[in-house]
Amino acid sequence: MNVTFLVGHLAKERNSLLYELALDLGDLGNKVTVITGYPSRRITEEVRQYYLSHPIEQISENVTVIRVGSKRGEGQGLFVRMVKYVFLTLSIYREARKHEADVIYICSTPPFLGLLGSRLSEVAPTLYNAQDLFPDTLVRLKKWGERNPLVKLLRMLEKKVYKNNTRIVTISEDMKKTMIAQGCAAEKIDVIKNWVDTERIKKVDREENVLFTKFGLDKKHFYVSYAGDIGLFQNWEILLDAAEELDRLNDDIKFVIIGNGSYKANLEKSIRKRKLRNTFVFPLQPLELVASAYSLGDLEIVSLEKGMTRIALPSKIGQILAAGSPILGMFDSDSHISNEIRDCNIGVVVDSFRKESLVELILHYYNNKHELKDMANNARRYAEKELERKTQTKKYNDTLLSMIVKHSG
């Protein structure tokens, strides 16, 4: 089948899941044309220049990437970005009309790229992939109420996305429930979990983990680690409250935070203000060290603010599990992902975002390290069984094929 991908930005250094999906669909014999913008954020200038000079790129025998739109980046500030997203969406649409497709895959970024489904579904069936839910993320960021005129407008557009695309895939049961609550028909939605390449990401033993030398960390300590985006929704002050108490109680427990993001400066300022001796922040590491990053901690933190699991789910969960690392979850205790972590014994979840619970859990596993071995083994097995890359991407292939059959029938 001929598959047209519509994606805001595609860079293997930053959007590895979408990149892998396109490659795997191509490996299954499909002709894939990816229409996307020029990536600019969270990549090096050298990488950015490469993409700027390659508007058309053949990334495999069956997968072609066509880049359109502005080369000047996404801009600063919400209004400027929204304007640029509108123009990028129009550029993607104009290019998409030039290509014959049996089915069209539309990603949820930039916001409301899915609106193209109302036009393109006349050409071929469209699959909208809700990796995150908009405008919910913007509402949380700006702390706007549902009565806000802009929110009302965005909700109306959201309903059009759900109504006018042929089928919808999202990545968690919690997100599916949210979409249904916003008016999407339940029978249109499939849940396909984000995957991990279990061949590429495996446990890196502490003795062989180069990050300990690179960061100057003593391998004998007990580490609680975080790797990823240092953003606005990760409960940083609760984590630092716990680190502050443990700094007084135990010299052997250390916190390591690896990443970049909009909250990093505030995080480092708070660490200095608290005079923490047990908390260290390091830059985001290259892609080839991702397994080392997620193997560093005795416990690996995954954190989202209250209510966020209903609109988002970090894809790094799969990478952590593939590395055989137990999860220390700090998010809604009653969410589907929290129940799964507990039921499968692949980690633990902090009770109701309470600092006291966080401290208690860390101390418990510091004093009972043998319990972490079972969790680590369970984590790796879970990744292999539930999140293996080829298995999950084939589910997308099967969904796309079924849409073509139904459309032609």
C-alpha positions as CSV (number, residue, x, y, z in Angstrom):
1,M,0.0,0.0,0.0
2,N,1.0,3.6,-0.5
3,V,1.1,5.4,2.8
4,T,1.4,9.2,3.1
5,F,2.7,10.4,6.5
6,L,1.9,13.9,7.7
7,V,4.2,14.9,10.5
8,G,5.2,18.3,11.9
9,H,8.9,17.4,12.2
10,L,10.8,14.2,11.7
11,A,14.3,13.8,12.9
12,K,15.7,10.4,14.1
13,E,17.6,12.3,16.8
14,R,14.4,13.7,18.3
15,N,11.3,11.9,16.9
16,S,12.7,8.3,16.9
17,L,9.2,6.7,17.3
18,L,7.8,8.2,14.2
19,Y,11.1,7.6,12.3
20,E,11.0,4.0,13.3
21,L,7.3,3.6,12.4
22,A,8.0,4.9,8.9
23,L,11.0,2.6,8.4
24,D,9.1,-0.5,9.7
25,L,6.1,0.2,7.5
26,G,8.6,0.4,4.6
27,D,10.2,-2.8,5.6
28,L,6.8,-4.5,5.4
29,G,6.7,-3.7,1.7
30,N,4.7,-0.4,1.8
31,K,5.7,2.7,-0.1
32,V,5.9,5.5,2.5
33,T,6.1,9.2,1.7
34,V,6.7,11.4,4.8
35,I,5.7,15.0,4.4
36,T,7.1,17.1,7.2
37,G,8.7,20.4,8.2
38,Y,12.3,21.2,8.9
39,P,13.3,20.2,12.5
40,S,14.8,22.9,14.7
41,R,14.3,22.3,18.4
42,R,16.3,19.9,20.6
43,I,18.9,19.0,17.9
44,T,22.4,20.3,17.4
45,E,23.1,23.0,14.9
46,E,25.1,20.5,12.8
47,V,22.1,18.2,12.6
48,R,19.8,21.1,11.8
49,Q,22.0,22.2,9.0
50,Y,22.0,18.7,7.6
51,Y,18.2,18.7,7.4
52,L,18.0,22.2,6.0
53,S,20.2,21.0,3.1
54,H,18.2,17.9,2.5
55,P,14.6,18.9,1.6
56,I,14.2,15.4,0.0
57,E,15.8,12.4,1.7
58,Q,15.6,8.7,1.0
59,I,15.9,7.1,4.4
60,S,15.3,3.6,3.2
61,E,14.4,1.8,0.0
62,N,10.7,2.4,0.5
63,V,10.6,5.5,2.6
64,T,11.0,9.1,1.2
65,V,11.0,12.2,3.4
66,I,9.9,15.5,1.8
67,R,10.4,18.6,4.0
68,V,8.4,21.7,3.4
69,G,7.6,25.1,5.0
70,S,9.9,27.6,6.7
71,K,13.5,27.0,7.4
72,R,13.6,29.5,10.2
73,G,12.5,27.3,13.0
74,E,9.4,27.4,15.2
75,G,10.0,30.8,16.8
76,Q,9.7,32.0,20.3
77,G,6.4,32.7,22.2
78,L,3.0,31.0,21.9
79,F,1.5,33.4,19.3
80,V,4.5,33.2,17.0
81,R,4.6,29.4,17.2
82,M,0.8,29.1,16.6
83,V,1.1,31.3,13.4
84,K,4.1,29.2,12.2
85,Y,2.2,26.0,12.9
86,V,-0.7,27.2,10.8
87,F,1.6,28.0,7.8
88,L,3.4,24.7,8.2
89,T,0.1,22.8,8.2
90,L,-0.9,24.6,5.0
91,S,2.5,23.7,3.4
92,I,2.0,20.0,4.4
93,Y,-1.5,20.0,3.0
94,R,-0.4,21.5,-0.3
95,E,2.3,18.9,-0.7
96,A,0.0,16.0,0.4
97,R,-2.4,16.8,-2.4
98,K,0.3,16.1,-4.9
99,H,0.8,12.5,-3.9
100,E,-1.4,9.4,-4.5
101,A,-2.1,7.5,-1.3
102,D,-4.1,4.4,-0.3
103,V,-4.2,5.6,3.3
104,I,-3.0,8.7,5.1
105,Y,-1.3,8.8,8.6
106,I,-1.6,12.1,10.4
107,C,0.3,12.9,13.6
108,S,-1.1,15.1,16.4
109,T,1.7,17.6,16.2
110,P,1.7,20.4,15.3
111,P,-1.6,21.1,17.0
112,F,-4.6,20.4,14.7
113,L,-2.7,19.0,11.8
114,G,-5.5,16.5,12.2
115,L,-7.9,19.1,10.8
116,L,-6.5,18.1,7.4
117,G,-8.5,14.9,7.8
118,S,-11.7,16.8,6.8
119,R,-10.2,17.4,3.4
120,L,-7.9,14.5,2.8
121,S,-10.4,11.8,3.9
122,E,-12.1,12.6,0.6
123,V,-8.9,11.3,-1.1
124,A,-8.1,8.3,1.1
125,P,-8.9,7.1,4.6
126,T,-7.1,8.9,7.3
127,L,-5.6,7.6,10.6
128,Y,-5.1,10.3,13.2
129,N,-2.5,9.4,15.8
130,A,-3.0,11.2,19.1
131,Q,0.4,11.1,20.8
132,D,-0.7,13.9,23.1
133,L,-4.1,15.6,23.5
134,F,-4.5,19.2,22.4
135,P,-5.8,21.7,23.6
136,D,-5.6,19.9,27.0
137,T,-1.8,20.4,27.2
138,L,-2.2,24.1,26.4
139,V,-5.0,24.5,28.9
140,R,-2.8,23.0,31.6
141,L,0.2,25.1,30.6
142,K,-1.7,28.4,30.6
143,K,-4.1,27.4,33.4
144,W,-7.0,28.5,31.3
145,G,-10.6,27.6,32.2
146,E,-13.1,25.9,29.8
147,R,-15.1,29.2,29.6
148,N,-12.1,31.0,28.0
149,P,-13.2,31.9,24.4
150,L,-10.0,30.6,22.9
151,V,-10.4,27.3,24.7
152,K,-14.0,27.0,23.4
153,L,-12.8,27.6,19.9
154,L,-10.0,25.0,20.3
155,R,-12.5,22.5,21.8
156,M,-14.7,22.9,18.7
157,L,-11.7,22.3,16.4
158,E,-10.8,19.2,18.5
159,K,-14.2,17.7,17.9
160,K,-13.8,18.3,14.2
161,V,-10.5,16.3,14.3
162,Y,-12.2,13.4,16.0
163,K,-15.2,13.5,13.7
164,N,-13.6,13.9,10.4
165,N,-10.7,11.4,10.5
166,T,-11.6,7.9,9.5
167,R,-9.9,6.2,12.5
168,I,-7.9,7.3,15.6
169,V,-5.1,5.7,17.5
170,T,-3.9,6.9,20.9
171,I,-1.3,5.5,23.2
172,S,-3.0,4.8,26.5
173,E,-6.4,3.7,28.0
174,D,-6.5,6.9,30.1
175,M,-6.1,9.1,26.9
176,K,-8.8,7.1,25.2
177,K,-11.2,7.8,28.0
178,T,-10.4,11.5,27.8
179,M,-11.1,11.6,24.0
180,I,-14.4,9.8,24.5
181,A,-15.3,12.4,27.2
182,Q,-14.6,15.1,24.6
183,G,-17.1,13.6,22.2
184,C,-15.0,11.1,20.1
185,A,-16.9,7.9,19.3
186,A,-15.4,5.0,21.3
187,E,-15.6,2.6,18.3
188,K,-13.3,4.8,16.3
189,I,-10.4,4.6,18.7
190,D,-7.7,2.0,19.0
191,V,-5.0,2.0,21.7
192,I,-1.5,1.0,20.5
193,K,1.2,1.5,23.1
194,N,4.4,3.3,22.1
195,W,7.2,0.8,21.6
196,V,10.9,0.4,22.3
197,D,13.6,-1.2,20.3
198,T,14.5,-4.0,22.7
199,E,17.4,-5.1,20.6
200,R,19.0,-1.6,20.8
201,I,18.2,-0.8,24.4
202,K,19.3,-3.2,27.0
203,K,20.6,-3.1,30.6
204,V,24.1,-1.5,30.9
205,D,25.8,-2.8,34.0
206,R,27.1,-0.2,36.4
207,E,30.7,-1.4,35.9
208,E,30.4,-0.8,32.1
209,N,28.3,2.4,32.3
210,V,30.4,5.2,30.9
211,L,28.1,7.9,32.4
212,F,29.5,7.2,35.9
213,T,33.0,8.2,34.7
214,K,31.7,11.0,32.5
215,F,29.7,12.5,35.3
216,G,32.2,11.7,38.1
217,L,29.7,9.6,40.0
218,D,30.7,7.0,42.7
219,K,29.3,3.7,41.6
220,K,28.9,2.6,45.2
221,H,26.0,5.0,45.9
222,F,22.3,4.4,45.6
223,Y,20.9,6.5,42.8
224,V,17.5,7.8,42.0
225,S,17.7,9.0,38.4
226,Y,15.6,11.0,35.9
227,A,16.5,11.3,32.2
228,G,14.4,13.3,29.7
229,D,12.8,16.7,29.2
230,I,13.0,19.0,32.2
231,G,9.6,20.6,31.6
232,L,6.8,22.2,33.6
233,F,4.8,19.2,34.5
234,Q,7.2,16.9,36.4
235,N,6.7,17.7,40.0
236,W,10.2,19.0,40.5
237,E,9.6,20.8,43.8
238,I,8.1,17.6,45.4
239,L,11.2,15.7,44.2
240,L,13.5,18.4,45.7
241,D,11.6,18.4,48.9
242,A,12.3,14.7,49.2
243,A,15.9,15.2,48.2
244,E,16.3,17.8,50.9
245,E,15.0,15.5,53.6
246,L,17.1,12.6,52.4
247,D,20.2,14.9,52.3
248,R,19.8,15.2,56.1
249,L,19.1,11.5,56.6
250,N,21.4,9.5,54.4
251,D,24.7,10.4,52.7
252,D,24.5,7.4,50.4
253,I,21.3,8.3,48.4
254,K,21.9,10.5,45.4
255,F,19.6,12.1,42.8
256,V,20.8,12.4,39.2
257,I,18.8,14.5,36.7
258,I,19.8,14.3,33.0
259,G,18.2,16.5,30.4
260,N,17.3,19.9,29.1
261,G,14.1,21.9,29.0
262,S,12.1,25.0,29.9
263,Y,12.3,24.4,33.7
264,K,16.0,23.5,33.9
265,A,17.2,27.0,35.0
266,N,14.5,27.1,37.8
267,L,15.4,23.6,38.8
268,E,19.1,24.4,39.2
269,K,18.3,27.6,41.0
270,S,16.1,25.7,43.5
271,I,18.9,23.1,44.1
272,R,21.4,26.0,44.8
273,K,18.9,27.7,47.1
274,R,18.3,24.5,49.1
275,K,22.1,23.8,49.2
276,L,21.5,20.2,48.2
277,R,24.7,18.1,48.3
278,N,22.9,15.0,46.9
279,T,21.3,16.3,43.7
280,F,23.1,16.7,40.4
281,V,22.0,17.9,37.0
282,F,23.7,17.0,33.7
283,P,23.0,17.8,30.1
284,L,20.9,15.7,27.8
285,Q,23.1,12.8,26.4
286,P,23.5,11.6,22.8
287,L,21.1,9.1,21.4
288,E,23.7,6.3,21.5
289,L,23.9,6.7,25.3
290,V,20.1,6.3,26.0
291,A,20.5,2.8,27.4
292,S,23.3,4.0,29.7
293,A,21.1,6.9,30.9
294,Y,18.1,4.7,31.7
295,S,20.4,2.1,33.4
296,L,22.0,4.6,35.7
297,G,19.5,4.7,38.6
298,D,18.5,2.0,41.1
299,L,15.1,3.6,40.6
300,E,14.2,5.6,37.4
301,I,11.8,8.4,37.8
302,V,8.8,9.0,35.6
303,S,6.8,12.0,36.7
304,L,3.7,13.9,35.6
305,E,1.6,16.5,37.4
306,K,-1.8,15.5,38.8
307,G,-4.3,14.9,36.0
308,M,-1.6,14.7,33.2
309,T,-1.9,10.9,32.7
310,R,-5.3,11.5,31.1
311,I,-3.7,13.6,28.3
312,A,-0.1,12.4,27.9
313,L,2.2,9.5,28.6
314,P,6.0,9.6,28.3
315,S,7.4,7.3,25.7
316,K,10.5,6.9,27.7
317,I,8.6,4.4,30.0
318,G,9.4,1.7,27.4
319,Q,13.1,2.6,27.2
320,I,13.4,2.5,31.0
321,L,11.7,-1.0,31.1
322,A,13.9,-2.3,28.2
323,A,16.9,-1.2,30.2
324,G,15.6,-3.4,33.0
325,S,15.2,-0.5,35.4
326,P,12.4,-0.3,38.0
327,I,10.1,2.7,37.6
328,L,9.5,5.2,40.4
329,G,6.3,6.7,39.3
330,M,5.0,10.0,40.4
331,F,1.6,10.5,38.8
332,D,-2.1,9.8,39.3
333,S,-2.3,6.8,41.7
334,D,-5.6,5.7,40.1
335,S,-4.5,5.9,36.5
336,H,-4.3,2.9,34.2
337,I,-0.5,3.1,34.0
338,S,-0.2,3.2,37.8
339,N,-2.2,0.1,38.1
340,E,-0.2,-1.6,35.5
341,I,3.1,-0.7,37.2
342,R,1.9,-2.2,40.5
343,D,0.1,-5.2,39.0
344,C,3.1,-6.2,36.9
345,N,5.6,-5.4,39.7
346,I,7.8,-3.3,37.3
347,G,8.1,-0.4,39.7
348,V,6.3,1.6,42.4
349,V,4.0,4.6,42.5
350,V,4.2,7.5,44.9
351,D,1.0,7.9,46.9
352,S,-1.0,11.0,46.0
353,F,2.1,13.1,45.1
354,R,3.1,13.2,48.8
355,K,6.7,13.9,49.6
356,E,6.4,11.6,52.6
357,S,5.5,8.7,50.4
358,L,8.4,9.5,48.0
359,V,10.9,9.5,50.9
360,E,9.4,6.3,52.4
361,L,9.6,4.4,49.1
362,I,13.2,5.5,48.4
363,L,14.3,4.5,51.9
364,H,12.5,1.2,51.7
365,Y,14.2,0.1,48.5
366,Y,17.6,1.5,49.7
367,N,17.2,-0.9,52.7
368,N,15.8,-3.7,50.6
369,K,17.8,-3.7,47.4
370,H,17.1,-7.3,46.8
371,E,13.5,-6.5,46.0
372,L,14.7,-4.3,43.1
373,K,16.2,-7.4,41.3
374,D,12.8,-8.9,40.7
375,M,11.4,-5.6,39.5
376,A,14.3,-5.2,37.1
377,N,13.8,-8.7,35.6
378,N,10.0,-8.1,35.3
379,A,10.7,-4.7,33.6
380,R,12.8,-6.3,30.9
381,R,10.3,-9.1,30.3
382,Y,7.4,-6.6,30.2
383,A,9.2,-4.6,27.5
384,E,9.9,-7.7,25.4
385,K,6.3,-8.9,25.7
386,E,4.2,-5.8,25.5
387,L,6.4,-3.1,23.9
388,E,8.6,-4.8,21.3
389,R,9.1,-2.5,18.3
390,K,8.2,-4.8,15.4
391,T,5.1,-6.1,17.2
392,Q,3.7,-2.6,17.9
393,T,4.5,-1.1,14.5
394,K,2.9,-4.1,12.8
395,K,-0.3,-3.2,14.7
396,Y,-0.2,0.2,12.8
397,N,0.3,-1.7,9.6
398,D,-2.7,-4.0,10.3
399,T,-4.9,-1.0,11.2
400,L,-3.9,0.9,8.0
401,L,-4.6,-2.2,5.9
402,S,-8.0,-2.8,7.5
403,M,-9.0,0.9,6.8
404,I,-8.1,0.4,3.1
405,V,-10.2,-2.8,2.9
406,K,-13.2,-1.2,4.6
407,H,-12.8,1.9,2.4
408,S,-12.7,-0.1,-0.9
409,G,-15.5,-2.4,0.2
